[in-house]
Amino acid sequence: MPAAERPLSPHLQIYKPQLTTVLSISHRATGLALSVGTIFLVWWLLAGADSPEAYAEAQGFFGSWLGIILLIGWTYSLFFHLCNGIRHLAWDTGYGLDLPRTYATGWAVVAASAALTVIALIAGFAQWSHA
């Protein structure tokens, strides 16, 4: 039989991105971001245990614009992964598997993650400014 001139399965380019797809990919990406962020956390902890100079260097990095952006991204990743993980736990019990509830809880995860990130950043910067 001659080879078909068409792809054997649909390509990603023909699919319209859906909330469920984006959240699934985001859950995996935030898990990866948390892993990378943990390396920075270990660096900060080891620097604090090493010497005042090493700690000052780490603090200088995390106080820079790049460090602040990474901390904000890591904080959002933490809360998104947490909220979406709770959503997956609810799914394990059979709750929320119908399409309307799947979309409602998906948007709730996005909103809760953003709100928790803002609250954590406000609390963190308030604590930092009083130090």
Secondary structure, 3 states (H helix, E strand, C coil): CCCCCCCCCCCHHHCCCCHHHHHHHHHHHHHHHHHHHHHHHHHHHHHHHHCHHHHHHHHHHHHCHHHHHHHHHHHHHHHHHHHHHHHHHHHHCCCCCCHHHHHHHHHHHHHHHHHHHHHHHHHHHHHHHHC
